Each structure stands twice: as C-alpha cells, then as structure tokens.
Amino acid sequence: MCTGETYTKVVKLTFARGARIPDPSHLFNSSLEGNTRRAIDICEGETVDGRAFKALVKAAVAQNGAPRKSATKSRSSA
C-alpha cells in the first residue's frame, strides 16, 4: 500500500497504486509522471493536512484490497 523512506532533507511516502487514488487535496507531489505510483515528499518543518492524508490512506487501502481484473480473469479461466 505505502512505503516510507527517510532521506537527509525529506521523508518520502510512496503509494504503490497511487495513480489510481483520487487526490482532491493534491497531497501527491512526487513521482507524478508515472502511470502507477505516486508519492508525498515531506520536508523538514512542513505540515501535512491530517484529514486529507487519512482520506488518502483509506482510499489506498480500498484500492489495494480490490482484486485486480487480470488476476480475476486468469483464475476464472483456469
């Protein structure tokens, strides 16, 4: 669902299927060019909207809990 990495000047939270998650508060600010993942880079002293972040995590859990279409098709045809 989400990985966290610490760097010297930033903490990076990467959402594996972030491109599929709605982000009306525009928390995603990194890895925006790809078709799959999205990330939030949080710099020292920066604050994050707690409600928006909680909603994003809930959406990520729902997205990652949903079965993939290709996996469902391959299982049903077996």
WOWOGI-V187790 format. One record per residue. N is the residue number from 1. RES is the residue in one letter. OMEGA is omega in degrees with one decimal (999 if undefined). NEAR is the number of other ideal C-beta (glycine too) atoms within 12 Angstrom. D_LAST is the distance of its C-alpha to the last C-alpha in Angstrom with 2 decimals. Layout:
N:RES:OMEGA:NEAR:D_LAST, N:RES:OMEGA:NEAR:D_LAST
This chain:
1:M:-177.0:22:27.79, 2:C:173.9:28:31.27, 3:T:177.5:17:33.09, 4:G:179.1:17:36.84, 5:E:177.5:17:38.98, 6:T:176.5:13:42.75, 7:Y:-177.1:15:44.96, 8:T:-174.0:9:48.74, 9:K:-175.1:12:49.17, 10:V:168.1:20:45.92, 11:V:-177.5:22:43.08, 12:K:174.5:25:39.76, 13:L:-176.1:30:36.98, 14:T:179.1:28:33.79, 15:F:-173.3:35:30.99, 16:A:179.4:21:27.61, 17:R:-174.4:26:26.48, 18:G:-179.4:33:30.06, 19:A:-179.8:21:29.92, 20:R:-175.8:23:27.89, 21:I:176.0:32:30.39, 22:P:-178.3:21:33.44, 23:D:-176.3:25:36.67, 24:P:179.3:13:39.58, 25:S:177.6:19:42.01, 26:H:175.7:16:41.19, 27:L:179.1:33:40.73, 28:F:-178.9:33:38.47, 29:N:-178.8:21:40.98, 30:S:-178.6:24:39.20, 31:S:-176.0:23:36.19, 32:L:-174.5:20:36.42, 33:E:-176.4:11:35.68, 34:G:-179.9:17:31.97, 35:N:-174.5:11:28.96, 36:T:-173.1:17:27.37, 37:R:173.9:27:29.87, 38:R:-177.9:32:33.28, 39:A:173.4:32:36.03, 40:I:173.8:35:39.25, 41:D:180.0:24:42.15, 42:I:179.5:25:44.82, 43:C:178.8:16:48.20, 44:E:179.3:12:50.86, 45:G:-179.6:9:52.77, 46:E:176.0:14:50.28, 47:T:179.6:11:49.14, 48:V:177.4:23:45.81, 49:D:-175.9:17:45.57, 50:G:179.9:12:44.23, 51:R:179.6:13:42.99, 52:A:179.2:21:41.17, 53:F:178.4:24:39.60, 54:K:178.3:15:38.48, 55:A:179.2:20:36.91, 56:L:178.7:33:35.13, 57:V:177.4:25:33.73, 58:K:178.2:19:32.57, 59:A:178.4:28:30.83, 60:A:177.8:33:29.18, 61:V:179.0:18:27.95, 62:A:-179.8:16:26.54, 63:Q:-177.9:26:24.89, 64:N:177.4:20:23.37, 65:G:179.8:12:22.19, 66:A:178.9:16:20.25, 67:P:176.9:13:16.50, 68:R:-180.0:14:15.83, 69:K:-178.3:11:14.48, 70:S:178.8:10:12.43, 71:A:179.9:12:10.84, 72:T:-179.7:12:10.17, 73:K:-176.8:11:8.68, 74:S:177.9:11:6.28, 75:R:-176.8:11:5.30, 76:S:179.8:10:5.53, 77:S:-179.0:8:3.81, 78:A:999:7:0.00
